[in-house]
Amino acid sequence: MLKRSVMVAGVLAIGFVLGFVTVALTQEKKPTQTRAGLYLIHAAARSLEDAEKHLKRAEHDFGGHRAKALELVQHAQTEVRQAVEYAKANPPTPNKPAGTSAPATTPAPAAPPAKQ
């Protein structure tokens, strides 16, 4: 009886271990620094395409708000395309985490020296 209980407990333990290993190995891993988060930008682009498709299919004008929303979605799509082009042209450096790059604008001119 004891031998049978030990065998059942051993088989269950092996089953639990194999189950946890399988779950751990099959979970989708998020890339930590895939070209500065381009996977998120591409997801946003797909969402904007869906929004554009739904806005075009809408039957009513909603007082001009549908047309304005469609215009804004198309503008957002342009911005997303420019963001992808920028990210491809300026890949992140290995030492610096994504999203901490210097601003693309030029710095303000230095203040003139104080008169004494």
Helices and strands as residue ranges (DSSP letters): H 2-26, H 38-57, H 65-89
